[in-house]
Amino acid sequence: MLVKFLARGTGSARDAAKYLLGELDAAGKPREGVEVLRGDPNDVAALADTLEFEHRYTSGVIAWAPDDHPTDEQIEAVLDEFEKTAWAGLEPDRYAWAAVLHREKGGGAHVHVLAARCDLETGRSLNIAPPGWEKTFGPLRDAFNHEHGWARPDDPARARVEQPGHRAYVEAARLRAGLRLEASPRDLIRDYLFQRVEHGMVSNRHDVVAAL
């Protein structure tokens, strides 16, 4: 399992929410499953789009490899701890967020997180993923990966000479959400496919075509 935040949050939150709830993926193919697990993405987006900050929302992804096979209960547990970590010390009425589960062919799953970047009590900007956020969310990720034996982003067995980390998930999520890419399309596709190979999601030409 990995946890990653996207670097953007200046565009339309409404468009991001529309993507999260869509029945079709970026390639126009029906998704295996879409389920809202927390909040209402449309309400969160409506709030975020009224904010006057440059960065109005935060988006992230929690992703499992196909071999992880997380149960519904395990996914709920991860989201519970994610919420406690992201908004530590705050009551639920001080923040607005939503989480949407996307099932993938082959058994994979990922949860998109959309959060208004605001403390609802004070009206001030609230960034749950400031620079160095890995130090905050890394222990959460590592604890669940160790407990359930899920695939680790830092597993040496998954290393290769040209290591994209998990930019594949991040850039693919940016692309699907209509956000500006930092990498070239060629780099995006390359890293995306490498990542799926490493997670056992691509093993032949048919899998490559299906992934794209």
N, C-alpha and C positions, 0 to 999 in steps of 0.2 A: 504494500500500500504506500502511496505517496500523498503528500499534501503540498499544494502549490498555489500561490497567488499570482494573478495576472497583473501586469504592470500598469494597465490602463484603468480608467474610471472617469474619463472626461466626456465620453460620448453619451448617447441616449441609453438610459437605463431601461426605458421601455422596449427598445430593440433587443437588449440583452435578455429581458424577461420573455419576450416573444420567442426568442430562440430556445430558451430553456423549456418552454412548454410546447414547442412545436412537435407534431407527430412525425415530421420528416427531418432527416439530418441534412447536413450541408450539401450532400450529393443528391438530395431529393429522394432518398430511400427511406421507407418506413422504419422507425426505430423499434427495437425489440420491446421496449417498455419505457414509459415516462410516468413518474409518480412524485407528487409533491409531498415531501416529508416534514418540512417545517415552513410555517408562515405562508404568505400569499405573494408570489413573485410580482404580480401586477400591482399590489398595494405598495410593496417595497419600492418598485420602480417609480410609481407615481410620486411617492415621497421624495425619492432621490432626485428626480428631475426638477423639483421645486427648489432645491438647495442652490445657494449662490456661490458655493465653493467651486474652485477649478476642478477638483476631484470630488465628484458627488456620490460615487459608490465604489465599493470594493467587490471584486469577483475572484473566486478561487475554485479549485477543483480538488476533490479527494478521489483518488483512482485506485482500483484494485486490478491486479493481473488476473487473467482467466483462471489460473490455477489456484487463486486465493479462495474462490467460492465463498464469499462472505454471506452469512445468513442475514435475514431481516433484523434479527435481534442484535447481531454484531454491528451492522450498519447504524442502527439506532444508538448503540453504545458509543460508537465513534463520534456521532453527531452531538451527543450529550456532552462528551468531554471537549469536543471542539468548541461548543458554545461556552462552556465554563472557562476555557483557556482564552478565547477571543475577547470575551467581555467580563473578565475576572473583576469581581467586586461591584458589578452593576446589576441592578434589578432588571428583569425582562422588559419592564415598561420604559426603559431608557434607550432601547435600541430596536432596530427593525431589520430582520433578515429572513431569508428564505433558502431552502435547500431542496433541490430537485434531483431525483435519482434517474439516471439513464442506464438501462440494461443494454448490453452489447452482444452481438452474435459471438458465439464461442464461449460464453460464460462470464465475460468481463463485466464490470460495472464501474460507474463513476458518479459522483455526486457534485453538482454545480452549486456553489454558494454565491448568493447575491445579497449584499448588505448595504444599506444606506449609510453613508459616511458622516454620521451625525449623532451626537448625544441628544436624545429627545428632550431631556430635562433642561439642559443648559443652552441648547442650540448651537453648541460649538462643534467644530469638526472632530470626528473620532475615527482614527485610522487604526484598524485592528491588525494591519500588516505593515508596520513601518520598516525601514531598513534594518536588517538583522532579524527579521521575523522568524528565520529558520531556528534560531536559538530558543524561541518560545514554543514553536510547534513541532520541532524535531523530536523532543522527548516523547510527546504524545504519539507521534507516528511510530517511533522505535518501540514504545511499550506495547502497542497493539500488534505490531509485526512480530515481536518476540513471543507474545502471548499466544497468537494464533498460527504462527509459522508462515505468515504471509511474505510475499516477495519484498525484499528490501532494495531501495534505490542504490544503496552502497554495497550491495553484495558483490564480492570480487568475481563470483562465477558469472555475473552478468556484464562484467567489464569488457571493453574492447579497445583497440588502439585509438580509434576516433570516437571519443565518448561525448554524446550530446547531452548527458544527464537526462533530465526529463523535460527538456525543452520541447520534445515532440508533443507531449500532452498540452503544454502551455500554448505553443504556437497554433496547434490544431484548434484549441478552444478559442483563441483569438480569431482565427479565420472563420470558424463557424458562427461566432458572435458578431461578425462584421467589423471587428476592430482592426486597427492598423498593425501590420506585422513589422517586427524588427528584423526578421530574417528574410532572405529572398525566398520566393516560392520553391525554388529548387532545393534549397537547404531545408525548408519546412518538410517537403515531401520525403526527402532522404532520411531526415532524423525521425520522422513519423513512422516510416517503414522499418527502420532499424529498431526503434523502440518496440514495435509490435513483434518483430522477429525475436527479440530478447525475451519477450514475455510469452513466447510460444503461440502468438496469434496469427503468424504468417509462416507458412512452411512450403508453399508452392505458388505457382503463377496465379492460380484461381484465387488464392487468399489475397495476393497483392491487388488483383483487380477488384475484389470485394472490398478491400480496405480503402481503396480510392473512390 
